[in-house]
Amino acid sequence: MPAEIISGTEIAKEIREELKQEIAEVKEKHNLVPGLVTVLVGEDPASQVYVGQKEKTSHALGIYSERHDLPADTTQEDLLALIDKLNKDPKIHGILVQLPLPKHINETEVLYAIDPKKDVDGFHPVNVGKLMIGEPDYLPCTPHGIQQLLIRSGVKIEGAEVVIVGRSNIVGKPIANILLQKREGANATVTVCHTRSKDMSFHTKRADILIVAAGRPKAITADMVKDGVVVIDVGVNQLGETPEGKRILCGDVDFDAVKEKAKAITPVPGGVGPMTITMLMMNTVRAAKLAAGLD
């Protein structure tokens, strides 16, 4: 029996409706308007699309939004000065610097310059450390989105064998830490596989929940999973374009083959992707409430 499709599009829509109500409530009761600023350096087309989506979503939810588009030759000193100014701006609760940055700018220094209380991406080492010890202010957006997909789809996480393929700082490591915490929506037994894992299939076949962020198209095939697995595919790979110029996308999982064995699976597109921006909005609202002493 083919797998149930876990729709990130539908679950993100559900969460955004909840956020819209929460934002309206804090505006009415506390005169508090969550504020998010995006900073884009250069003219990377994909980055422009992402920033535009974040801006559009902010407006739709009632979040105050600012956007700073800087030329590609902006100096690191000027970028750091802007971040310092935004750190001190009381109407801004979340700061997002869109990556990648031009090569002459040190990304680490820029991300570390963001006030951890306004780091709604969850990348600052202070926030990474809080996640590690189980006391996070904000969860990184894509991993948090993955957790919400599982919870809201009724997937049993507690006690489950979770196998994660990929150990990036953006997805693999944080989702491993989130799911092994001693708390609701976690308590899993977590294994992380990577490019130096000796026998990938040995681990993936044991998974009750398989999370794939390998960065390679169709890296996980049907013979690498067991019947009844729940698969979360984080990858987005462009295979080409249609004659009409539409991008042909696939994930890191061989969707058509694996869905015949899986209990549930996310599609690409329409799976994890829509959740990431939604979790960014959730973090922005939380940042505003924390700043106002409401959370």
Secondary structure, DSSP 8 states (H G I E B T S, - for coil): ---EE--HHHHHHHHHHHHHHHHHHHHHHH----EEEEEEES--HHHHHHHHHHHHHHHHHT-EEEEEEE-TT--HHHHHHHHHHHHT-TT--EEEE-S---TTS-HHHHHHHS-GGG-TT--SHHHHHHHHTT--SS--HHHHHHHHHHHHTT---TT-EEEEE---TTTHHHHHHHHHSSSTT---EEEEE-TT-S-HHHHHTT-SEEEE--SSTT-B-GGGS-TT-EEEE---EEEEE-TTS-EEEE-SB-HHHHTTT-SEE--SSSSSHHHHHHHHHHHHHHHHHHHTT--
